[in-house]
Amino acid sequence: MTESTTRGTTVLPPQDLEPMLDLSRFLEKVTEPAALLGPDGQTVPLPLEAYRVLVDVVHAMREGKAITVASIDQLLTTQQAADFLGISRPTLVKLLESDEIPHESPGAGRHRRVRLRDVLDYQERKRSRRRLALDELIQDAVGAGLYEAEQADYADALRRARQGRG
């Protein structure tokens, strides 16, 4: 890899995507891990975990996306963590200050660092809460008979429900 294609642990997709598309088509036909062939002709079986990562990387790169490989213990800046979560830095800082996400303050400065593991844990907790809330909404809709209702009836019931909560 050349300096123009890497930035730390981030790899940008190649300008010529044709070889990536060929590899992607090949991996779509392969249903289980194969082996790596070294320059000396030696073959090494590819573990399932490495195969899955390879498939994900090739899929993303064929779409022109950059890939970052990071240790779960990697420390992120607040901006990096916010970018990862798709939120603003001030929103992330509020999450840190409310202890939603653990953080460290190395040195005497105000700079905070967040472990990737903690960001992933927060993301999973948030995803679980959303799923639970959606399940509750679905149960409420089923209980109210809204799955069989006409669209106008549904809109009316939704309006009444919103007024009742407000």
ChimeraX attribute file (.defattr): number of C-alpha atoms within 10 A of each C-alpha:
attribute: neighborCount
match mode: 1-to-1
recipient: residues
	/A:1	6
	/A:2	7
	/A:3	8
	/A:4	9
	/A:5	14
	/A:6	15
	/A:7	11
	/A:8	9
	/A:9	10
	/A:10	13
	/A:11	20
	/A:12	16
	/A:13	20
	/A:14	16
	/A:15	8
	/A:16	10
	/A:17	14
	/A:18	11
	/A:19	11
	/A:20	19
	/A:21	16
	/A:22	13
	/A:23	15
	/A:24	21
	/A:25	13
	/A:26	10
	/A:27	18
	/A:28	12
	/A:29	8
	/A:30	10
	/A:31	7
	/A:32	12
	/A:33	17
	/A:34	15
	/A:35	12
	/A:36	12
	/A:37	12
	/A:38	9
	/A:39	7
	/A:40	6
	/A:41	8
	/A:42	9
	/A:43	12
	/A:44	11
	/A:45	11
	/A:46	16
	/A:47	12
	/A:48	12
	/A:49	9
	/A:50	11
	/A:51	17
	/A:52	14
	/A:53	12
	/A:54	16
	/A:55	16
	/A:56	13
	/A:57	19
	/A:58	22
	/A:59	19
	/A:60	16
	/A:61	20
	/A:62	20
	/A:63	12
	/A:64	16
	/A:65	15
	/A:66	16
	/A:67	17
	/A:68	13
	/A:69	11
	/A:70	11
	/A:71	9
	/A:72	12
	/A:73	11
	/A:74	12
	/A:75	19
	/A:76	17
	/A:77	17
	/A:78	20
	/A:79	18
	/A:80	15
	/A:81	23
	/A:82	18
	/A:83	13
	/A:84	14
	/A:85	15
	/A:86	10
	/A:87	12
	/A:88	13
	/A:89	17
	/A:90	12
	/A:91	11
	/A:92	20
	/A:93	19
	/A:94	12
	/A:95	15
	/A:96	18
	/A:97	12
	/A:98	10
	/A:99	10
	/A:100	15
	/A:101	19
	/A:102	16
	/A:103	21
	/A:104	12
	/A:105	11
	/A:106	10
	/A:107	8
	/A:108	6
	/A:109	7
	/A:110	8
	/A:111	11
	/A:112	17
	/A:113	20
	/A:114	22
	/A:115	20
	/A:116	20
	/A:117	15
	/A:118	18
	/A:119	21
	/A:120	16
	/A:121	13
	/A:122	17
	/A:123	15
	/A:124	12
	/A:125	13
	/A:126	12
	/A:127	12
	/A:128	12
	/A:129	12
	/A:130	12
	/A:131	12
	/A:132	12
	/A:133	12
	/A:134	12
	/A:135	12
	/A:136	12
	/A:137	12
	/A:138	14
	/A:139	12
	/A:140	12
	/A:141	17
	/A:142	12
	/A:143	10
	/A:144	13
	/A:145	11
	/A:146	17
	/A:147	12
	/A:148	11
	/A:149	13
	/A:150	9
	/A:151	11
	/A:152	9
	/A:153	12
	/A:154	17
	/A:155	13
	/A:156	11
	/A:157	16
	/A:158	14
	/A:159	11
	/A:160	12
	/A:161	11
	/A:162	10
	/A:163	9
	/A:164	8
	/A:165	6
	/A:166	6
